[in-house]
Amino acid sequence: MTVPIRVAGLVIVLAASSPALAADYSLLIGGGSNPGRTQFSIESNVIWFERIFQEAGFDQTITLFGSGGANPVEVNYLAEDTESSAYASLALVFDSVEKNRLRFRPSEVTNAAPRPLTQETLGSELDQLASSMGEDDSLLLTYSGHGGRGGSPGSNYLYLWHNTDMSAEEMQSHLLEADPGATVRFVLPQCFSGGFSAMPFQNLDFQEGLAKGPMMCGFTSVAENQLSEGCTASVNTDDYRDYASFLFGAVSGESRDGTPMRIQADTNGDTQVSLREAHLYTVGHVHSTDVPRSTSEEFLLAMEPWTQRWASYQSAGIDNEFTEVVQALAGDFDSVVGTREFLMEISRRLREHASTVAAAEQKKQATREQIKDLQRSLRSELLIVWPQLASPYTEAYQQLIQTKLDDIASWLAERQDFRRLRTLHQDYSEQVTELIDLQRELAGFHRIQRLLKLSRLHEYVIRKGDKQVRETYLALRSCEDWTLPGAVE
């Protein structure tokens, strides 16, 4: 185990003098701000992560999820498609297809503490952990849920239960109370999670240097201004490809369903998979809309000297891990990684694919507008025959549904516009799926472009860069290159 310390403003990595006395803590938090935002896929990740952490041998594992088990209708999921039912016909006209399939059930996160994951509860838990941590202790903080965007990157936030939230600034203030000799690591896969990348730094500003407090580092799924995979339609499917599930899949060696990983993430051959190795595996091998990042990478990009900006599109070296990940991503490229031709090819592919994505988005939106037009027309006709449908929360509406629902469905089935609506709705669903796949391909090209720049800046900082920048960069990488406490030699 290694421990970063600060001496006269420098970050130095030393071997821990008494690793047997060090304690490893895990805090796993998740859920939505309310039942409508607590999808079963988020719950599934929490259950899986919980099992991984419990088997890893942490000295203490804490899980906080949603209501803490108090709400019997907390987790939502989509029931089997009932498109042929009379209810489904009416739902299609009133734009409630997904709502008609939506069901709620109690949480199956059995080991969560009986406390709701609100801003107050999370703040109290972080304060208690910070006060418990001594020198050489570590905390792994993991989240599964949704994120929001504030007025600045530091005000981006996690959605917490009962419609509360916690920003990056607020979280940092709690974590900085831990012992300066401790280490805090975080894995945050939510939308706009990049706003949390700068938590290790004073005032969440990379230019101001590391903050006084514990060493911190972590991993996020996207930039501070981008949506994550969890905000696509895939969040309601088994094809949910969020960053954290693949990162911990690489760490554990198996996917969420227990299937062994096809490609092993242990790149240095020590039989263990560190968080950093798992991160690089996820960047290079997972087909998703995310463009993941680590704190050391964000620091490297933030500290790029102006003299290097002119070299942004020059050939990067091929002797570091970033370029190795590019090799994995560029398997179908015509040119060789590291050549000028490769840089031209990635630029061309980015432009062309961005145009393809934009066209797919326009096509989806046009289909959506056609659906809305047909719905408006059919609703207008329906309300002439059955005006009670205009007031769904009345006794008259309930009586109509109980006695005339089949008649309404038969009436709709005879309309050509309704048959057209069914076809368009199916087209729209297929277009959404196609668009997600195109967005995933585009994200792969953005990853390559980002990695090429990281490769070049890594070489510059190691060989020629400012000494303080190099030491901070290496300290962050050392912090990230950590294995769960139960890893076996």
N, C-alpha and C positions, 0 to 999 in steps of 0.2 A: 504494500500500500504506500502511495506517495502523498505528501502533504505540502501544498504551496504555502509559503510564508512571505511576509513583507519585511524587508530590512532597508531602511533609508530610501524608501520609495521603490525598491526593486522587488520583483517577484522571483523567488528562488524555490525550486522543488527539491525537497530533502526526503530521505527515507524516514518513515515514522519510527520513533524510538521504541514504542511499546504498542504494536498493532493489536495485541491481544486485549488491550483495555479499551480500544476504540469501539464505539457503538454505531451501527448502521440503522437508520430509520427510513421507513417508506410511508409516504402520505399519498394515497390514491383518492382523487375526488372526481365526481362525475354526475351526470344527469342534466336535465334542462331547467329552465326557469319556471316551467309549469308543465302539466301533463302533455299539453299539445306540442311541446318542444323536447319531450323525452322519448326519443325513438328507441325501438327495441335494439337497434344496432349499437347504440351508445351503451345501453345496459349490458349487451353481450360482451363488449370490450372490457367493461369494468369487471365483470365476472371472470373473464379470462386473465386479465392483468393481475387480479387479486390472487388467483391460483399460482401464477408465476412468481409473484413476490413472496407468497407464503412458503413456497418450495425453495426459494432462494436462500433462506436463512437469515433474513433481517432480524435484528434484535427486537424491533417493534414495527408492526405493520398496522396502519390505521386506514380505514376506508370510510369516506363520507359520500353518501349518494342521495341526491334529491331530498325527499321529505323525511328521510331516515326511517322509512317503513310506515309512516303515519297515514299515507294516502292510499286507499285501496284501488284507485283508478289512476295510477301514476304513470305507467309506461304505455305508450301507444304503438300499435302495429296495424298492418293492413291485412284484413281478412281475405279469403279467397275471392277472386273476381266473381261478382254476381250479376254480370252484365245482362243476362237473360231474364232477370227477375223484373217484376213490375216496378219495384222501388228503384231499381237501377235505371229504368227508362226515364222515370221522372227526375232522378238525380242528374242524368245526362243533359236534360233540358235546362235545369236550374243550376248547372255548373257545380255540382256537388258530388262528382263521381268518386273522388278520393275520400271525401268526408263520409260517403255512404259505406265505404269499406273500412273506415277507421274504427278500431276497437281499443279498449283500455283494460288493463289488468294491474294487479299489484306488482311491485318490484320483486324480482327474484335474486337480488343482491343480498344474500343471506347473512354475510359477515359484516355488513356496514354498521357503524355505530348508530345507536338510536337517537341521532341528532340530525336536524335538517342542515343541508349544505347552503346556508345563507351567508351573506357577507359577514354578519356578526359572528356566527359559529366558526367560519373559516379563519377569520382574523384571530379569534381566541385560540384556535388549534395551532395556528402558525406561531403565535406568541408563546404558547406552552412548549412547543417543540424547540423554538429558538432558545428559550431559557434552560431547556434540558440538555442541549448540545454542548459538549465540551471540546477541548482541543482534540483533533484527529477524528471526531465524530463526523458522520455524513448523513445527509438527507436526500432522498430521491422523491421529487414531487411530480406526480403524473396526473393529467387531466383528460377526461373524455366528455366532451360536450360542445357547446356552441360558444362563439366569441363575437363581440361587437366592436365597432370602430368609434373612437372618440375624436376629439378635436385635434389631438396630436398623438404620435405613436405611443407615448407613455400613458395616455389616457384610454388606450384600447383595453378591453376588459373581458373577463370571463362571465358568462351568464350563470347565475346561481339561483337556487330554489326561491320560490315566493317572489319572483321578479326582482331579485336583488342582483348585485354584480360586484366584482372586484377588479380594479384596474392594475396595470403593470406598476404604476407608481405606488399604489397602496400595498401591493404584494411585496415590492422591494423593501418598503419601510418596515414590514414585519420581519422579513428574512434577515435584514442587516443587523438585527438585534442578537443574532447567534454569535457564538465565540469566534473571534478572528481566526482561530486555528482550525475551525470546522470547514466543511465543504458542503455546498448545496448544489444539487443538479436538478434540472427540470426537463420534462418532455411535455410540450404543449402543442397539440395538433389542430387547434380550433381556427376558425376564420380570423384573419388579421393578427395571427399569433406573433408575427414578426415584431410587433410593438413590445413584446416581452424580452426580445433578444438582448437588449441593452441593460437588463437588470443588474449585471455585475458592475456597472460603471456609475460613477458619481453623476447624479442628476439624470440618469439614463442617457448619458452623452458619451459616446466612445472617445471623443476628443479630450475628455476630462480625466481619463485614467480610471483604474479600478477603485471602487468605493471602499471605504473603511468598514470592515466587517468580514464575514466568512468569504472564502473563495467561492465564486458562483460561476456556473456555466450551464448550457443547456441546448435544447434542440426544439425548433419550431417547424411547422409544416409549410408556411407561406410567408410572404412579405407582409409588412404592417398594413398594406392597402389592398390585399388580395383575399378572395374567398377561398376556402379550402375545399377538398373533396367532399367533406361532410355537408356542404351546402348544395350539392347536386342532388338529383333525384335518386342517386344510388344509396342515400342514407336510409331509404326505406326498402332496400333489397339486400339479398345475400351477397351482392357484388360490391358492397361497401368497401372502399379501398383507402381508408384513412391512414395517414402517415404512421401514427403510433402503433397500430395493429401490425404493420409490417416491420417496424423497428423491433418490437418485442418478439415478433415471430422469428426474426433473425437471431435475437439474443437466445431464445429458448430452443431454436432449431426446428420448430413446427408452427404451422399456421393455426388460426383460430379454431378450425375444425379438427385439429390433431394430425393433419397431414404433414409428413416430414418436408422440410424446405428442399426445393429442387437444387438450389445452389447454396453452398455453405458460405457464411459471411466471415469465417475465420481466415483473414488474409495473411496474418503473420505466422500461422501454423503453431500457435501455442495452446491449441485445443480450447481456448476460451474466446468468446465474442464480446468485445467491449461495446459500450454505447456508440463510440465513434465508428467502429467497424460496422455495426448494425446500421448506423446512419448512412454511411457511404454505400453499403449494400442496397439500402432502400432507394437512394438517389439513382443508383445505376441499374437497378433491375425491376423496379415496380412501375407498372403502367398506370399512372393516376394523374389527376389534374394538379397535384401539389408540386411545388418546387421547393423542397425542404432546405433548411439552412441550420448551421450551428453558430454558437456565439463566436468561436474563433474565426469562422469564415466571414461573419458580418463585421467583426473587428478589422480583418484584413482588408475588406472592401472599403470600410469607412476611413481607414488610415492611408489609402492610396495617395502617394505624393503627386503633385500636379505634373511633375516630369514624366510620370509613368502613364498618365492618361493619354498621352499621344501614342503610346504603344499598345493601346487597348486591342487593336486588331492585328498585332504582329503574332507570328508563330510562337506558341507556348512550348516549353520543354516537354519531353516525354518521359522524364525520369522521376515523377512524383505521383502520389496516389490520385490526385485530381485528374490527371491525364489518363490514368488507368481506368477510372470510372467512365471517362469519355469513350474509351475504347469499347466498353460494355454497351454504351448507349448507341454507338455509331456502327453497329454491325452491318447495316445495309447501305452504308455510304459508299460512293464510288471512289472517293479520294482517301488518302492516307492521313490519319490524325497527325497534327503537327506541321502539315504543309500549308502553303498559302492557298492551294487549291481546296483544301478542306475548309478553311475559313470562308472562302467564297461560296462553297457548297452549303454550309450551314446558314449563311446569310440569305442565300437564295431560297432554301427550304423554309426558313422562318417566314419570309415574305409571302411565299406561295401558300403555305399552310394557314397563315393568319388570314389570308384572303378567303381560303376555303371555309374556315371557321365562321368568318363574318357572313359568307353566303348562306351557310347552314343555319345560322341564327336568324337571318332575314327570312329564310324559307319557313322556319318554325314559327316565327312571329306572324307571317302572312297566313299560315294555316290557323293559327290561334284567332286571328281577326275574322276569318271565315266562320269558324266555330261560333264566335260571339254573335255574328250577324244572324246565323241560323237559330241560335238560342233565343235571341230577342224576338225573332219572327214567330217561332213556335210558342213562346211564352205568351205573346200577345193573343194568339189564337186560343190557347188553353184558357186564359183568363176570361175570355168572352163566354165560353161554355161552362167553366167551373171557377167563378170569381173567388171562391173560398181559398184557392191556392195562393192568393196574394197575401194571406195572413196565416203563416204556418204555426203560430203560437196560440191560436184560438180554438175554442171547442168546435166551431163549425168546420175548421180544417181537419181536426182529428176525426170527426164523424164522416167527412167526405172520404178520407183515406181508408177508413174501416169498411165503407160500403161501396165505394166506386173506384178503388185503385185499379182493379183489373179492366174496368171500362176505359179508364184514362190511358192505360198502357195499350189497349187495343186501338183506341183512337189514334195514338201516336204512331203505332206500327203501320197504319194505313197511309201516313203522310210521306211523300217522297222526300221532303226536307228532313224528316227525322232519319230516314235511311241514309241520306247524304251525311247527316250529322254523325251517325255511327261510324261511317267510313272515315270521315275527317278526324274523328277522335282517335281512331286506330292509327291513322297516318301520323298524327301529332305525337302519339306515344313512341312510335318508331323513330320519328325525327329527334325526339329528346334523347333517346338511346344513342342514335348516331352522333348527335352533337357532343355528348359526353365523351364518346370515344375519340372524336376529332380533337376535343380540348385536351384529352390525355396525350395524344400524339404531339400537339403543339407544346405542351408543357415539357415533353422530352427534349425538344429542340431548345427551349429556353434553359433547361438544365445544362445542356452541352455548352451553350454560350457562356453561362455563368461559370461553369467548371474551367473553361479555358482561361478565363480571366483570373480565377483563383489560382490556377496552376502557375501562371506567369507571376502573379504577385507573391505567391509563396516562395518562388525561387529568388525574387528580388529581395524580399525581407530577410531571408536566411543568409543570402550572400552579401548584400550591399546595404540593407536597410538600417534605419535608426536602431540603436541598441535597446532602448527602452521599449520601442514597438516590438522588436523581436522577442524580448523577454516576456512581455505580456502575451503576445501571440502564442509562444510555446507553453506558457503556464496555462492558458485556456485549453490548448490541445491536450495537455497532460491531464487536466481536469476531465475532459470529455472522454479520454481513453481509459475508462474505468469499467470494471466488470461487476455484475451483481455479486453480493457477498458469498453466495453458495456455489460459485463457479468452481468446477473441479479441474485440477491440473491434469 
